[in-house]
Amino acid sequence: MQEEQFEMRSEVIDLLQLLKASGYAATGGEAKMMVEDELITVNGELEWRKRRKLHSQDVVEIDGQVRITLV
């Protein structure tokens, strides 16, 4: 599994914003589809909320292939 760290520039970031900012989704629509297709987990749990607020130390996994830790 590929592991990355994403440096937070504010206290909170939306899940869709993270997917776009990290380069795993080119558009907001693509990011929404990733969530709708159940490809995203946050802290080990399937995430279905597109506007989920993420904080430092949260861990987002994409399709079991990429793990992004927010710092």
CHARMM-style PDB file with segment names, atoms N, HN, CA, C and O in Angstrom:
ATOM      1  N   MET     1       0.840  -1.174   0.000  1.00  0.00      PROA
ATOM      2  CA  MET     1       0.000   0.000   0.000  1.00  0.00      PROA
ATOM      3  C   MET     1       0.890   1.244   0.000  1.00  0.00      PROA
ATOM      4  O   MET     1       1.872   1.326   0.738  1.00  0.00      PROA
ATOM      5  N   GLN     2       0.533   2.180  -0.820  1.00  0.00      PROA
ATOM      6  HN  GLN     2      -0.265   2.114  -1.419  1.00  0.00      PROA
ATOM      7  CA  GLN     2       1.258   3.454  -0.893  1.00  0.00      PROA
ATOM      8  C   GLN     2       0.839   4.333   0.288  1.00  0.00      PROA
ATOM      9  O   GLN     2      -0.352   4.495   0.552  1.00  0.00      PROA
ATOM     10  N   GLU     3       1.816   4.896   0.993  1.00  0.00      PROA
ATOM     11  HN  GLU     3       2.784   4.764   0.778  1.00  0.00      PROA
ATOM     12  CA  GLU     3       1.514   5.740   2.146  1.00  0.00      PROA
ATOM     13  C   GLU     3       2.020   7.151   1.909  1.00  0.00      PROA
ATOM     14  O   GLU     3       3.132   7.356   1.422  1.00  0.00      PROA
ATOM     15  N   GLU     4       1.180   8.125   2.264  1.00  0.00      PROA
ATOM     16  HN  GLU     4       0.277   7.958   2.660  1.00  0.00      PROA
ATOM     17  CA  GLU     4       1.522   9.530   2.073  1.00  0.00      PROA
ATOM     18  C   GLU     4       1.099  10.326   3.296  1.00  0.00      PROA
ATOM     19  O   GLU     4       0.278   9.883   4.099  1.00  0.00      PROA
ATOM     20  N   GLN     5       1.679  11.510   3.414  1.00  0.00      PROA
ATOM     21  HN  GLN     5       2.346  11.870   2.761  1.00  0.00      PROA
ATOM     22  CA  GLN     5       1.232  12.461   4.417  1.00  0.00      PROA
ATOM     23  C   GLN     5       0.734  13.705   3.696  1.00  0.00      PROA
ATOM     24  O   GLN     5       1.312  14.134   2.697  1.00  0.00      PROA
ATOM     25  N   PHE     6      -0.335  14.269   4.210  1.00  0.00      PROA
ATOM     26  HN  PHE     6      -0.805  13.921   5.022  1.00  0.00      PROA
ATOM     27  CA  PHE     6      -0.901  15.493   3.652  1.00  0.00      PROA
ATOM     28  C   PHE     6      -0.801  16.567   4.718  1.00  0.00      PROA
ATOM     29  O   PHE     6      -1.357  16.426   5.807  1.00  0.00      PROA
ATOM     30  N   GLU     7      -0.092  17.639   4.402  1.00  0.00      PROA
ATOM     31  HN  GLU     7       0.359  17.754   3.517  1.00  0.00      PROA
ATOM     32  CA  GLU     7       0.102  18.720   5.377  1.00  0.00      PROA
ATOM     33  C   GLU     7      -1.110  19.644   5.379  1.00  0.00      PROA
ATOM     34  O   GLU     7      -1.456  20.241   4.360  1.00  0.00      PROA
ATOM     35  N   MET     8      -1.743  19.749   6.532  1.00  0.00      PROA
ATOM     36  HN  MET     8      -1.463  19.264   7.360  1.00  0.00      PROA
ATOM     37  CA  MET     8      -2.921  20.595   6.696  1.00  0.00      PROA
ATOM     38  C   MET     8      -2.503  22.062   6.711  1.00  0.00      PROA
ATOM     39  O   MET     8      -1.508  22.423   7.338  1.00  0.00      PROA
ATOM     40  N   ARG     9      -3.260  22.900   6.023  1.00  0.00      PROA
ATOM     41  HN  ARG     9      -4.069  22.607   5.513  1.00  0.00      PROA
ATOM     42  CA  ARG     9      -3.017  24.342   6.040  1.00  0.00      PROA
ATOM     43  C   ARG     9      -4.040  25.065   6.911  1.00  0.00      PROA
ATOM     44  O   ARG     9      -3.922  26.262   7.171  1.00  0.00      PROA
ATOM     45  N   SER    10      -5.038  24.319   7.355  1.00  0.00      PROA
ATOM     46  HN  SER    10      -5.134  23.346   7.144  1.00  0.00      PROA
ATOM     47  CA  SER    10      -6.041  24.847   8.283  1.00  0.00      PROA
ATOM     48  C   SER    10      -6.405  23.711   9.233  1.00  0.00      PROA
ATOM     49  O   SER    10      -5.900  22.598   9.088  1.00  0.00      PROA
ATOM     50  N   GLU    11      -7.264  23.978  10.192  1.00  0.00      PROA
ATOM     51  HN  GLU    11      -7.674  24.883  10.311  1.00  0.00      PROA
ATOM     52  CA  GLU    11      -7.605  22.955  11.181  1.00  0.00      PROA
ATOM     53  C   GLU    11      -8.472  21.852  10.606  1.00  0.00      PROA
ATOM     54  O   GLU    11      -8.447  20.723  11.096  1.00  0.00      PROA
ATOM     55  N   VAL    12      -9.255  22.172   9.552  1.00  0.00      PROA
ATOM     56  HN  VAL    12      -9.275  23.090   9.154  1.00  0.00      PROA
ATOM     57  CA  VAL    12     -10.227  21.238   8.996  1.00  0.00      PROA
ATOM     58  C   VAL    12     -10.164  21.281   7.473  1.00  0.00      PROA
ATOM     59  O   VAL    12      -9.907  22.330   6.882  1.00  0.00      PROA
ATOM     60  N   ILE    13     -10.401  20.124   6.839  1.00  0.00      PROA
ATOM     61  HN  ILE    13     -10.610  19.272   7.319  1.00  0.00      PROA
ATOM     62  CA  ILE    13     -10.545  20.056   5.382  1.00  0.00      PROA
ATOM     63  C   ILE    13     -11.655  19.055   5.068  1.00  0.00      PROA
ATOM     64  O   ILE    13     -11.762  18.015   5.718  1.00  0.00      PROA
ATOM     65  N   ASP    14     -12.477  19.372   4.074  1.00  0.00      PROA
ATOM     66  HN  ASP    14     -12.391  20.217   3.546  1.00  0.00      PROA
ATOM     67  CA  ASP    14     -13.515  18.436   3.637  1.00  0.00      PROA
ATOM     68  C   ASP    14     -12.882  17.258   2.908  1.00  0.00      PROA
ATOM     69  O   ASP    14     -11.827  17.390   2.286  1.00  0.00      PROA
ATOM     70  N   LEU    15     -13.531  16.118   2.992  1.00  0.00      PROA
ATOM     71  HN  LEU    15     -14.387  16.010   3.497  1.00  0.00      PROA
ATOM     72  CA  LEU    15     -13.046  14.920   2.313  1.00  0.00      PROA
ATOM     73  C   LEU    15     -12.867  15.159   0.815  1.00  0.00      PROA
ATOM     74  O   LEU    15     -11.842  14.783   0.247  1.00  0.00      PROA
ATOM     75  N   LEU    16     -13.851  15.777   0.174  1.00  0.00      PROA
ATOM     76  HN  LEU    16     -14.684  16.082   0.636  1.00  0.00      PROA
ATOM     77  CA  LEU    16     -13.744  16.017  -1.267  1.00  0.00      PROA
ATOM     78  C   LEU    16     -12.580  16.940  -1.591  1.00  0.00      PROA
ATOM     79  O   LEU    16     -11.881  16.735  -2.583  1.00  0.00      PROA
ATOM     80  N   GLN    17     -12.366  17.957  -0.759  1.00  0.00      PROA
ATOM     81  HN  GLN    17     -12.934  18.123   0.047  1.00  0.00      PROA
ATOM     82  CA  GLN    17     -11.244  18.868  -0.965  1.00  0.00      PROA
ATOM     83  C   GLN    17      -9.917  18.117  -0.839  1.00  0.00      PROA
ATOM     84  O   GLN    17      -8.989  18.366  -1.609  1.00  0.00      PROA
ATOM     85  N   LEU    18      -9.824  17.210   0.119  1.00  0.00      PROA
ATOM     86  HN  LEU    18     -10.578  17.008   0.745  1.00  0.00      PROA
ATOM     87  CA  LEU    18      -8.606  16.424   0.294  1.00  0.00      PROA
ATOM     88  C   LEU    18      -8.331  15.576  -0.943  1.00  0.00      PROA
ATOM     89  O   LEU    18      -7.198  15.529  -1.424  1.00  0.00      PROA
ATOM     90  N   LEU    19      -9.353  14.910  -1.456  1.00  0.00      PROA
ATOM     91  HN  LEU    19     -10.273  14.948  -1.065  1.00  0.00      PROA
ATOM     92  CA  LEU    19      -9.156  14.050  -2.625  1.00  0.00      PROA
ATOM     93  C   LEU    19      -8.662  14.851  -3.825  1.00  0.00      PROA
ATOM     94  O   LEU    19      -7.830  14.369  -4.594  1.00  0.00      PROA
ATOM     95  N   LYS    20      -9.170  16.069  -3.987  1.00  0.00      PROA
ATOM     96  HN  LYS    20      -9.846  16.461  -3.362  1.00  0.00      PROA
ATOM     97  CA  LYS    20      -8.715  16.921  -5.085  1.00  0.00      PROA
ATOM     98  C   LYS    20      -7.314  17.471  -4.807  1.00  0.00      PROA
ATOM     99  O   LYS    20      -6.446  17.425  -5.678  1.00  0.00      PROA
ATOM    100  N   ALA    21      -7.091  17.989  -3.602  1.00  0.00      PROA
ATOM    101  HN  ALA    21      -7.796  18.027  -2.894  1.00  0.00      PROA
ATOM    102  CA  ALA    21      -5.802  18.609  -3.270  1.00  0.00      PROA
ATOM    103  C   ALA    21      -4.653  17.608  -3.299  1.00  0.00      PROA
ATOM    104  O   ALA    21      -3.518  17.976  -3.601  1.00  0.00      PROA
ATOM    105  N   SER    22      -4.937  16.355  -2.991  1.00  0.00      PROA
ATOM    106  HN  SER    22      -5.859  16.056  -2.746  1.00  0.00      PROA
ATOM    107  CA  SER    22      -3.887  15.335  -2.984  1.00  0.00      PROA
ATOM    108  C   SER    22      -3.651  14.748  -4.380  1.00  0.00      PROA
ATOM    109  O   SER    22      -2.715  13.975  -4.585  1.00  0.00      PROA
ATOM    110  N   GLY    23      -4.506  15.122  -5.334  1.00  0.00      PROA
ATOM    111  HN  GLY    23      -5.266  15.750  -5.168  1.00  0.00      PROA
ATOM    112  CA  GLY    23      -4.310  14.688  -6.716  1.00  0.00      PROA
ATOM    113  C   GLY    23      -4.967  13.372  -7.073  1.00  0.00      PROA
ATOM    114  O   GLY    23      -4.760  12.875  -8.180  1.00  0.00      PROA
ATOM    115  N   TYR    24      -5.750  12.786  -6.182  1.00  0.00      PROA
ATOM    116  HN  TYR    24      -5.918  13.190  -5.283  1.00  0.00      PROA
ATOM    117  CA  TYR    24      -6.404  11.508  -6.478  1.00  0.00      PROA
ATOM    118  C   TYR    24      -7.739  11.674  -7.179  1.00  0.00      PROA
ATOM    119  O   TYR    24      -8.291  10.707  -7.703  1.00  0.00      PROA
ATOM    120  N   ALA    25      -8.259  12.889  -7.191  1.00  0.00      PROA
ATOM    121  HN  ALA    25      -7.810  13.674  -6.765  1.00  0.00      PROA
ATOM    122  CA  ALA    25      -9.463  13.193  -7.957  1.00  0.00      PROA
ATOM    123  C   ALA    25      -9.187  14.497  -8.717  1.00  0.00      PROA
ATOM    124  O   ALA    25      -8.724  15.480  -8.139  1.00  0.00      PROA
ATOM    125  N   ALA    26      -9.476  14.486 -10.004  1.00  0.00      PROA
ATOM    126  HN  ALA    26      -9.852  13.688 -10.474  1.00  0.00      PROA
ATOM    127  CA  ALA    26      -9.212  15.659 -10.826  1.00  0.00      PROA
ATOM    128  C   ALA    26     -10.289  16.726 -10.650  1.00  0.00      PROA
ATOM    129  O   ALA    26     -10.024  17.920 -10.796  1.00  0.00      PROA
ATOM    130  N   THR    27     -11.511  16.282 -10.332  1.00  0.00      PROA
ATOM    131  HN  THR    27     -11.726  15.312 -10.213  1.00  0.00      PROA
ATOM    132  CA  THR    27     -12.629  17.211 -10.192  1.00  0.00      PROA
ATOM    133  C   THR    27     -13.450  16.838  -8.962  1.00  0.00      PROA
ATOM    134  O   THR    27     -13.297  15.758  -8.391  1.00  0.00      PROA
ATOM    135  N   GLY    28     -14.320  17.761  -8.573  1.00  0.00      PROA
ATOM    136  HN  GLY    28     -14.443  18.639  -9.037  1.00  0.00      PROA
ATOM    137  CA  GLY    28     -15.231  17.462  -7.472  1.00  0.00      PROA
ATOM    138  C   GLY    28     -16.157  16.308  -7.812  1.00  0.00      PROA
ATOM    139  O   GLY    28     -16.480  15.490  -6.951  1.00  0.00      PROA
ATOM    140  N   GLY    29     -16.581  16.242  -9.061  1.00  0.00      PROA
ATOM    141  HN  GLY    29     -16.318  16.907  -9.760  1.00  0.00      PROA
ATOM    142  CA  GLY    29     -17.451  15.139  -9.492  1.00  0.00      PROA
ATOM    143  C   GLY    29     -16.772  13.797  -9.376  1.00  0.00      PROA
ATOM    144  O   GLY    29     -17.388  12.815  -8.961  1.00  0.00      PROA
ATOM    145  N   GLU    30     -15.506  13.749  -9.740  1.00  0.00      PROA
ATOM    146  HN  GLU    30     -15.005  14.546 -10.077  1.00  0.00      PROA
ATOM    147  CA  GLU    30     -14.752  12.504  -9.624  1.00  0.00      PROA
ATOM    148  C   GLU    30     -14.595  12.106  -8.155  1.00  0.00      PROA
ATOM    149  O   GLU    30     -14.695  10.928  -7.812  1.00  0.00      PROA
ATOM    150  N   ALA    31     -14.351  13.090  -7.298  1.00  0.00      PROA
ATOM    151  HN  ALA    31     -14.270  14.047  -7.577  1.00  0.00      PROA
ATOM    152  CA  ALA    31     -14.219  12.819  -5.866  1.00  0.00      PROA
ATOM    153  C   ALA    31     -15.535  12.287  -5.302  1.00  0.00      PROA
ATOM    154  O   ALA    31     -15.533  11.352  -4.501  1.00  0.00      PROA
ATOM    155  N   LYS    32     -16.658  12.877  -5.713  1.00  0.00      PROA
ATOM    156  HN  LYS    32     -16.660  13.637  -6.363  1.00  0.00      PROA
ATOM    157  CA  LYS    32     -17.973  12.401  -5.255  1.00  0.00      PROA
ATOM    158  C   LYS    32     -18.207  10.965  -5.675  1.00  0.00      PROA
ATOM    159  O   LYS    32     -18.721  10.165  -4.893  1.00  0.00      PROA
ATOM    160  N   MET    33     -17.835  10.629  -6.904  1.00  0.00      PROA
ATOM    161  HN  MET    33     -17.417  11.279  -7.538  1.00  0.00      PROA
ATOM    162  CA  MET    33     -18.016   9.263  -7.392  1.00  0.00      PROA
ATOM    163  C   MET    33     -17.189   8.269  -6.574  1.00  0.00      PROA
ATOM    164  O   MET    33     -17.641   7.155  -6.310  1.00  0.00      PROA
ATOM    165  N   MET    34     -15.987   8.667  -6.175  1.00  0.00      PROA
ATOM    166  HN  MET    34     -15.620   9.573  -6.390  1.00  0.00      PROA
ATOM    167  CA  MET    34     -15.150   7.781  -5.366  1.00  0.00      PROA
ATOM    168  C   MET    34     -15.842   7.457  -4.043  1.00  0.00      PROA
ATOM    169  O   MET    34     -15.808   6.316  -3.582  1.00  0.00      PROA
ATOM    170  N   VAL    35     -16.469   8.464  -3.438  1.00  0.00      PROA
ATOM    171  HN  VAL    35     -16.496   9.390  -3.813  1.00  0.00      PROA
ATOM    172  CA  VAL    35     -17.183   8.247  -2.177  1.00  0.00      PROA
ATOM    173  C   VAL    35     -18.423   7.387  -2.428  1.00  0.00      PROA
ATOM    174  O   VAL    35     -18.676   6.434  -1.691  1.00  0.00      PROA
ATOM    175  N   GLU    36     -19.193   7.719  -3.460  1.00  0.00      PROA
ATOM    176  HN  GLU    36     -18.988   8.493  -4.059  1.00  0.00      PROA
ATOM    177  CA  GLU    36     -20.412   6.969  -3.778  1.00  0.00      PROA
ATOM    178  C   GLU    36     -20.111   5.517  -4.129  1.00  0.00      PROA
ATOM    179  O   GLU    36     -20.921   4.634  -3.848  1.00  0.00      PROA
ATOM    180  N   ASP    37     -18.964   5.261  -4.737  1.00  0.00      PROA
ATOM    181  HN  ASP    37     -18.306   5.978  -4.966  1.00  0.00      PROA
ATOM    182  CA  ASP    37     -18.579   3.893  -5.105  1.00  0.00      PROA
ATOM    183  C   ASP    37     -17.953   3.126  -3.944  1.00  0.00      PROA
ATOM    184  O   ASP    37     -17.441   2.021  -4.123  1.00  0.00      PROA
ATOM    185  N   GLU    38     -17.999   3.727  -2.745  1.00  0.00      PROA
ATOM    186  HN  GLU    38     -18.415   4.625  -2.600  1.00  0.00      PROA
ATOM    187  CA  GLU    38     -17.507   3.106  -1.509  1.00  0.00      PROA
ATOM    188  C   GLU    38     -16.027   2.727  -1.592  1.00  0.00      PROA
ATOM    189  O   GLU    38     -15.627   1.642  -1.169  1.00  0.00      PROA
ATOM    190  N   LEU    39     -15.226   3.633  -2.140  1.00  0.00      PROA
ATOM    191  HN  LEU    39     -15.551   4.514  -2.484  1.00  0.00      PROA
ATOM    192  CA  LEU    39     -13.785   3.406  -2.255  1.00  0.00      PROA
ATOM    193  C   LEU    39     -13.000   4.062  -1.133  1.00  0.00      PROA
ATOM    194  O   LEU    39     -11.786   3.879  -1.037  1.00  0.00      PROA
ATOM    195  N   ILE    40     -13.685   4.832  -0.274  1.00  0.00      PROA
ATOM    196  HN  ILE    40     -14.671   4.980  -0.352  1.00  0.00      PROA
ATOM    197  CA  ILE    40     -12.996   5.648   0.721  1.00  0.00      PROA
ATOM    198  C   ILE    40     -13.312   5.174   2.139  1.00  0.00      PROA
ATOM    199  O   ILE    40     -14.472   4.964   2.493  1.00  0.00      PROA
ATOM    200  N   THR    41     -12.254   5.011   2.946  1.00  0.00      PROA
ATOM    201  HN  THR    41     -11.312   5.182   2.658  1.00  0.00      PROA
ATOM    202  CA  THR    41     -12.442   4.798   4.373  1.00  0.00      PROA
ATOM    203  C   THR    41     -11.712   5.915   5.121  1.00  0.00      PROA
ATOM    204  O   THR    41     -10.689   6.426   4.665  1.00  0.00      PROA
ATOM    205  N   VAL    42     -12.261   6.277   6.274  1.00  0.00      PROA
ATOM    206  HN  VAL    42     -13.092   5.862   6.644  1.00  0.00      PROA
ATOM    207  CA  VAL    42     -11.638   7.266   7.144  1.00  0.00      PROA
ATOM    208  C   VAL    42     -11.468   6.605   8.509  1.00  0.00      PROA
ATOM    209  O   VAL    42     -12.435   6.153   9.123  1.00  0.00      PROA
ATOM    210  N   ASN    43     -10.244   6.561   8.959  1.00  0.00      PROA
ATOM    211  HN  ASN    43      -9.459   6.928   8.461  1.00  0.00      PROA
ATOM    212  CA  ASN    43      -9.913   5.935  10.238  1.00  0.00      PROA
ATOM    213  C   ASN    43     -10.454   4.505  10.317  1.00  0.00      PROA
ATOM    214  O   ASN    43     -10.935   4.064  11.361  1.00  0.00      PROA
ATOM    215  N   GLY    44     -10.364   3.791   9.187  1.00  0.00      PROA
ATOM    216  HN  GLY    44      -9.974   4.149   8.339  1.00  0.00      PROA
ATOM    217  CA  GLY    44     -10.738   2.383   9.143  1.00  0.00      PROA
ATOM    218  C   GLY    44     -12.208   2.091   8.925  1.00  0.00      PROA
ATOM    219  O   GLY    44     -12.597   0.924   8.886  1.00  0.00      PROA
ATOM    220  N   GLU    45     -13.044   3.120   8.779  1.00  0.00      PROA
ATOM    221  HN  GLU    45     -12.729   4.068   8.811  1.00  0.00      PROA
ATOM    222  CA  GLU    45     -14.475   2.916   8.577  1.00  0.00      PROA
ATOM    223  C   GLU    45     -14.910   3.481   7.231  1.00  0.00      PROA
ATOM    224  O   GLU    45     -14.463   4.554   6.823  1.00  0.00      PROA
ATOM    225  N   LEU    46     -15.784   2.753   6.546  1.00  0.00      PROA
ATOM    226  HN  LEU    46     -16.147   1.882   6.877  1.00  0.00      PROA
ATOM    227  CA  LEU    46     -16.310   3.190   5.259  1.00  0.00      PROA
ATOM    228  C   LEU    46     -16.942   4.572   5.410  1.00  0.00      PROA
ATOM    229  O   LEU    46     -17.744   4.795   6.317  1.00  0.00      PROA
ATOM    230  N   GLU    47     -16.584   5.486   4.532  1.00  0.00      PROA
ATOM    231  HN  GLU    47     -15.933   5.304   3.795  1.00  0.00      PROA
ATOM    232  CA  GLU    47     -17.111   6.858   4.619  1.00  0.00      PROA
ATOM    233  C   GLU    47     -18.054   7.128   3.462  1.00  0.00      PROA
ATOM    234  O   GLU    47     -17.691   6.944   2.300  1.00  0.00      PROA
ATOM    235  N   TRP    48     -19.254   7.561   3.777  1.00  0.00      PROA
ATOM    236  HN  TRP    48     -19.548   7.711   4.721  1.00  0.00      PROA
ATOM    237  CA  TRP    48     -20.261   7.860   2.759  1.00  0.00      PROA
ATOM    238  C   TRP    48     -20.612   9.342   2.737  1.00  0.00      PROA
ATOM    239  O   TRP    48     -21.347   9.790   1.857  1.00  0.00      PROA
ATOM    240  N   ARG    49     -20.089  10.114   3.705  1.00  0.00      PROA
ATOM    241  HN  ARG    49     -19.492   9.749   4.419  1.00  0.00      PROA
ATOM    242  CA  ARG    49     -20.381  11.558   3.758  1.00  0.00      PROA
ATOM    243  C   ARG    49     -19.346  12.310   2.926  1.00  0.00      PROA
ATOM    244  O   ARG    49     -18.156  12.298   3.240  1.00  0.00      PROA
ATOM    245  N   LYS    50     -19.802  12.950   1.883  1.00  0.00      PROA
ATOM    246  HN  LYS    50     -20.769  12.959   1.628  1.00  0.00      PROA
ATOM    247  CA  LYS    50     -18.897  13.652   0.971  1.00  0.00      PROA
ATOM    248  C   LYS    50     -18.258  14.872   1.625  1.00  0.00      PROA
ATOM    249  O   LYS    50     -17.133  15.240   1.286  1.00  0.00      PROA
ATOM    250  N   ARG    51     -18.947  15.484   2.533  1.00  0.00      PROA
ATOM    251  HN  ARG    51     -19.861  15.185   2.809  1.00  0.00      PROA
ATOM    252  CA  ARG    51     -18.453  16.698   3.191  1.00  0.00      PROA
ATOM    253  C   ARG    51     -17.865  16.402   4.571  1.00  0.00      PROA
ATOM    254  O   ARG    51     -17.769  17.294   5.414  1.00  0.00      PROA
ATOM    255  N   ARG    52     -17.478  15.164   4.794  1.00  0.00      PROA
ATOM    256  HN  ARG    52     -17.556  14.439   4.110  1.00  0.00      PROA
ATOM    257  CA  ARG    52     -16.867  14.784   6.069  1.00  0.00      PROA
ATOM    258  C   ARG    52     -15.710  15.732   6.391  1.00  0.00      PROA
ATOM    259  O   ARG    52     -14.834  15.961   5.557  1.00  0.00      PROA
ATOM    260  N   LYS    53     -15.716  16.272   7.591  1.00  0.00      PROA
ATOM    261  HN  LYS    53     -16.428  16.085   8.269  1.00  0.00      PROA
ATOM    262  CA  LYS    53     -14.648  17.169   8.033  1.00  0.00      PROA
ATOM    263  C   LYS    53     -13.500  16.331   8.575  1.00  0.00      PROA
ATOM    264  O   LYS    53     -13.689  15.506   9.469  1.00  0.00      PROA
ATOM    265  N   LEU    54     -12.317  16.547   8.030  1.00  0.00      PROA
ATOM    266  HN  LEU    54     -12.164  17.217   7.304  1.00  0.00      PROA
ATOM    267  CA  LEU    54     -11.128  15.807   8.439  1.00  0.00      PROA
ATOM    268  C   LEU    54     -10.213  16.710   9.251  1.00  0.00      PROA
ATOM    269  O   LEU    54     -10.128  17.914   9.009  1.00  0.00      PROA
ATOM    270  N   HSD    55      -9.524  16.103  10.225  1.00  0.00      PROA
ATOM    271  HN  HSD    55      -9.593  15.125  10.421  1.00  0.00      PROA
ATOM    272  CA  HSD    55      -8.625  16.846  11.105  1.00  0.00      PROA
ATOM    273  C   HSD    55      -7.254  16.174  11.079  1.00  0.00      PROA
ATOM    274  O   HSD    55      -7.085  15.078  10.545  1.00  0.00      PROA
ATOM    275  N   SER    56      -6.293  16.859  11.667  1.00  0.00      PROA
ATOM    276  HN  SER    56      -6.431  17.750  12.101  1.00  0.00      PROA
ATOM    277  CA  SER    56      -4.955  16.309  11.791  1.00  0.00      PROA
ATOM    278  C   SER    56      -5.013  14.943  12.463  1.00  0.00      PROA
ATOM    279  O   SER    56      -5.772  14.750  13.413  1.00  0.00      PROA
ATOM    280  N   GLN    57      -4.226  14.009  11.984  1.00  0.00      PROA
ATOM    281  HN  GLN    57      -3.610  14.166  11.213  1.00  0.00      PROA
ATOM    282  CA  GLN    57      -4.112  12.633  12.470  1.00  0.00      PROA
ATOM    283  C   GLN    57      -5.190  11.694  11.917  1.00  0.00      PROA
ATOM    284  O   GLN    57      -5.141  10.494  12.185  1.00  0.00      PROA
ATOM    285  N   ASP    58      -6.162  12.209  11.151  1.00  0.00      PROA
ATOM    286  HN  ASP    58      -6.202  13.184  10.934  1.00  0.00      PROA
ATOM    287  CA  ASP    58      -7.105  11.317  10.478  1.00  0.00      PROA
ATOM    288  C   ASP    58      -6.359  10.560   9.389  1.00  0.00      PROA
ATOM    289  O   ASP    58      -5.383  11.056   8.826  1.00  0.00      PROA
ATOM    290  N   VAL    59      -6.833   9.353   9.101  1.00  0.00      PROA
ATOM    291  HN  VAL    59      -7.625   8.951   9.559  1.00  0.00      PROA
ATOM    292  CA  VAL    59      -6.215   8.515   8.073  1.00  0.00      PROA
ATOM    293  C   VAL    59      -7.281   8.160   7.039  1.00  0.00      PROA
ATOM    294  O   VAL    59      -8.313   7.576   7.369  1.00  0.00      PROA
ATOM    295  N   VAL    60      -7.016   8.521   5.789  1.00  0.00      PROA
ATOM    296  HN  VAL    60      -6.177   8.996   5.521  1.00  0.00      PROA
ATOM    297  CA  VAL    60      -7.936   8.265   4.685  1.00  0.00      PROA
ATOM    298  C   VAL    60      -7.315   7.205   3.785  1.00  0.00      PROA
ATOM    299  O   VAL    60      -6.163   7.334   3.371  1.00  0.00      PROA
ATOM    300  N   GLU    61      -8.082   6.151   3.481  1.00  0.00      PROA
ATOM    301  HN  GLU    61      -9.018   6.047   3.818  1.00  0.00      PROA
ATOM    302  CA  GLU    61      -7.619   5.131   2.542  1.00  0.00      PROA
ATOM    303  C   GLU    61      -8.480   5.174   1.292  1.00  0.00      PROA
ATOM    304  O   GLU    61      -9.696   5.353   1.355  1.00  0.00      PROA
ATOM    305  N   ILE    62      -7.819   5.005   0.153  1.00  0.00      PROA
ATOM    306  HN  ILE    62      -6.831   4.860   0.101  1.00  0.00      PROA
ATOM    307  CA  ILE    62      -8.495   5.022  -1.135  1.00  0.00      PROA
ATOM    308  C   ILE    62      -8.376   3.644  -1.750  1.00  0.00      PROA
ATOM    309  O   ILE    62      -7.293   3.220  -2.152  1.00  0.00      PROA
ATOM    310  N   ASP    63      -9.500   2.948  -1.819  1.00  0.00      PROA
ATOM    311  HN  ASP    63     -10.381   3.292  -1.492  1.00  0.00      PROA
ATOM    312  CA  ASP    63      -9.602   1.641  -2.472  1.00  0.00      PROA
ATOM    313  C   ASP    63      -8.564   0.639  -1.954  1.00  0.00      PROA
ATOM    314  O   ASP    63      -8.138  -0.243  -2.700  1.00  0.00      PROA
ATOM    315  N   GLY    64      -8.157   0.761  -0.701  1.00  0.00      PROA
ATOM    316  HN  GLY    64      -8.503   1.477  -0.095  1.00  0.00      PROA
ATOM    317  CA  GLY    64      -7.191  -0.159  -0.122  1.00  0.00      PROA
ATOM    318  C   GLY    64      -5.804  -0.085  -0.734  1.00  0.00      PROA
ATOM    319  O   GLY    64      -4.962  -0.943  -0.472  1.00  0.00      PROA
ATOM    320  N   GLN    65      -5.557   0.948  -1.558  1.00  0.00      PROA
ATOM    321  HN  GLN    65      -6.242   1.645  -1.770  1.00  0.00      PROA
ATOM    322  CA  GLN    65      -4.285   1.055  -2.256  1.00  0.00      PROA
ATOM    323  C   GLN    65      -3.433   2.221  -1.784  1.00  0.00      PROA
ATOM    324  O   GLN    65      -2.206   2.175  -1.875  1.00  0.00      PROA
ATOM    325  N   VAL    66      -4.086   3.280  -1.273  1.00  0.00      PROA
ATOM    326  HN  VAL    66      -5.082   3.317  -1.199  1.00  0.00      PROA
ATOM    327  CA  VAL    66      -3.373   4.482  -0.849  1.00  0.00      PROA
ATOM    328  C   VAL    66      -3.848   4.844   0.565  1.00  0.00      PROA
ATOM    329  O   VAL    66      -5.043   4.825   0.860  1.00  0.00      PROA
ATOM    330  N   ARG    67      -2.894   5.167   1.415  1.00  0.00      PROA
ATOM    331  HN  ARG    67      -1.923   5.182   1.175  1.00  0.00      PROA
ATOM    332  CA  ARG    67      -3.222   5.628   2.764  1.00  0.00      PROA
ATOM    333  C   ARG    67      -2.642   7.027   2.934  1.00  0.00      PROA
ATOM    334  O   ARG    67      -1.438   7.234   2.784  1.00  0.00      PROA
ATOM    335  N   ILE    68      -3.516   7.988   3.249  1.00  0.00      PROA
ATOM    336  HN  ILE    68      -4.494   7.820   3.371  1.00  0.00      PROA
ATOM    337  CA  ILE    68      -3.098   9.375   3.444  1.00  0.00      PROA
ATOM    338  C   ILE    68      -3.317   9.728   4.914  1.00  0.00      PROA
ATOM    339  O   ILE    68      -4.434   9.650   5.426  1.00  0.00      PROA
ATOM    340  N   THR    69      -2.249  10.111   5.572  1.00  0.00      PROA
ATOM    341  HN  THR    69      -1.341  10.175   5.157  1.00  0.00      PROA
ATOM    342  CA  THR    69      -2.326  10.559   6.952  1.00  0.00      PROA
ATOM    343  C   THR    69      -2.247  12.084   6.966  1.00  0.00      PROA
ATOM    344  O   THR    69      -1.326  12.664   6.391  1.00  0.00      PROA
ATOM    345  N   LEU    70      -3.197  12.727   7.614  1.00  0.00      PROA
ATOM    346  HN  LEU    70      -3.945  12.256   8.082  1.00  0.00      PROA
ATOM    347  CA  LEU    70      -3.204  14.168   7.687  1.00  0.00      PROA
ATOM    348  C   LEU    70      -2.329  14.621   8.853  1.00  0.00      PROA
ATOM    349  O   LEU    70      -2.448  14.123   9.972  1.00  0.00      PROA
ATOM    350  N   VAL    71      -1.454  15.572   8.564  1.00  0.00      PROA
ATOM    351  HN  VAL    71      -1.358  15.977   7.655  1.00  0.00      PROA
ATOM    352  CA  VAL    71      -0.561  16.094   9.600  1.00  0.00      PROA
ATOM    353  C   VAL    71      -0.645  17.607   9.651  1.00  0.00      PROA
ATOM    354  OT1 VAL    71       0.035  18.236  10.462  1.00  0.00      PROA
TER     355      VAL     71
END
